[in-house]
Amino acid sequence: MKNNTIRKLLGFTQEEISIVLSITRSQWSMYEIGQRDLPLAAKKELTAILLYLQKTKEISKVKKEFLALEQTKIEEWLLKELRNIEYKKQLLSKKIDAMENKRVECFAALDTIYFLEEQNLDANTSLLQHIKRKALDTLNNNSLYKLESIQM
């Protein structure tokens, strides 16, 4: 049965650990499967490495530097994403303002048309109908539903 727990703990391949311990890869392979013992010098070196790893359960300098670099990259990415979100938020705000302004204008146009129709003034009826249809279409395109969905 193959036991590569030590190798995994060290993060080395068979070839790499055999070079570090000054043995052949086949010696290491046979050690892993329990068919051979390591030479005394290799055992001492492996023991020293494992003791060092046990003592340094805290984060090593290399790992700290790597984690700090990763953290910096994450922070840079998050700042970029935040700027992107702020930009999109500004665009949506402008779009909402434009929609609200269009709605105000359309309601004003409909109120004006209503007033003119009530006064029975000699206004161009086809023009008023055209303006009314245009205002209603614009209101439908800028409905409260669409406005609310954008605000969400």
NORMOUR-V898761 format. One record per residue. N is the residue number from 1. RES is the residue in one letter. PSI is psi in radians with two decimals (none if undefined). Layout:
N_RES_PSI ; N_RES_PSI
This chain:
1_M_2.29 ; 2_K_2.32 ; 3_N_1.70 ; 4_N_0.50 ; 5_T_-0.77 ; 6_I_-0.77 ; 7_R_-0.74 ; 8_K_-0.69 ; 9_L_-0.69 ; 10_L_-0.43 ; 11_G_0.43 ; 12_F_2.76 ; 13_T_3.00 ; 14_Q_-0.76 ; 15_E_-0.79 ; 16_E_-0.79 ; 17_I_-0.63 ; 18_S_-0.64 ; 19_I_-0.78 ; 20_V_-0.69 ; 21_L_0.03 ; 22_S_0.81 ; 23_I_3.06 ; 24_T_2.79 ; 25_R_-0.66 ; 26_S_-0.58 ; 27_Q_-0.77 ; 28_W_-0.76 ; 29_S_-0.76 ; 30_M_-0.63 ; 31_Y_-0.76 ; 32_E_-0.65 ; 33_I_0.05 ; 34_G_0.29 ; 35_Q_-0.11 ; 36_R_2.66 ; 37_D_2.77 ; 38_L_2.65 ; 39_P_2.72 ; 40_L_-0.76 ; 41_A_-0.71 ; 42_A_-0.67 ; 43_K_-0.76 ; 44_K_-0.77 ; 45_E_-0.76 ; 46_L_-0.73 ; 47_T_-0.76 ; 48_A_-0.74 ; 49_I_-0.82 ; 50_L_-0.66 ; 51_L_-0.73 ; 52_Y_-0.80 ; 53_L_-0.64 ; 54_Q_-0.69 ; 55_K_-0.57 ; 56_T_0.81 ; 57_K_-0.47 ; 58_E_2.92 ; 59_I_2.26 ; 60_S_2.88 ; 61_K_-0.76 ; 62_V_-0.79 ; 63_K_-0.70 ; 64_K_-0.79 ; 65_E_-0.75 ; 66_F_-0.79 ; 67_L_-0.66 ; 68_A_-0.72 ; 69_L_-0.76 ; 70_E_-0.75 ; 71_Q_-0.72 ; 72_T_-0.76 ; 73_K_-0.72 ; 74_I_-0.78 ; 75_E_-0.72 ; 76_E_-0.75 ; 77_W_-0.74 ; 78_L_-0.69 ; 79_L_-0.71 ; 80_K_-0.79 ; 81_E_-0.68 ; 82_L_-0.77 ; 83_R_-0.71 ; 84_N_-0.75 ; 85_I_-0.72 ; 86_E_-0.71 ; 87_Y_-0.81 ; 88_K_-0.63 ; 89_K_-0.74 ; 90_Q_-0.73 ; 91_L_-0.76 ; 92_L_-0.67 ; 93_S_-0.76 ; 94_K_-0.71 ; 95_K_-0.73 ; 96_I_-0.79 ; 97_D_-0.75 ; 98_A_-0.74 ; 99_M_-0.76 ; 100_E_-0.70 ; 101_N_-0.74 ; 102_K_-0.73 ; 103_R_-0.75 ; 104_V_-0.79 ; 105_E_-0.73 ; 106_C_-0.75 ; 107_F_-0.64 ; 108_A_-0.74 ; 109_A_-0.75 ; 110_L_-0.69 ; 111_D_-0.72 ; 112_T_-0.77 ; 113_I_-0.75 ; 114_Y_-0.78 ; 115_F_-0.82 ; 116_L_-0.67 ; 117_E_-0.66 ; 118_E_-0.59 ; 119_Q_-0.17 ; 120_N_0.69 ; 121_L_2.86 ; 122_D_1.02 ; 123_A_2.69 ; 124_N_1.84 ; 125_T_-0.71 ; 126_S_-0.61 ; 127_L_-0.77 ; 128_L_-0.73 ; 129_Q_-0.69 ; 130_H_-0.79 ; 131_I_-0.72 ; 132_K_-0.81 ; 133_R_-0.73 ; 134_K_-0.75 ; 135_A_-0.75 ; 136_L_-0.70 ; 137_D_-0.75 ; 138_T_-0.69 ; 139_L_-0.69 ; 140_N_-0.67 ; 141_N_-0.38 ; 142_N_0.82 ; 143_S_2.85 ; 144_L_-0.62 ; 145_Y_-0.87 ; 146_K_-0.70 ; 147_L_-0.79 ; 148_E_-0.68 ; 149_S_-0.61 ; 150_I_-0.68 ; 151_Q_-0.47 ; 152_M_none
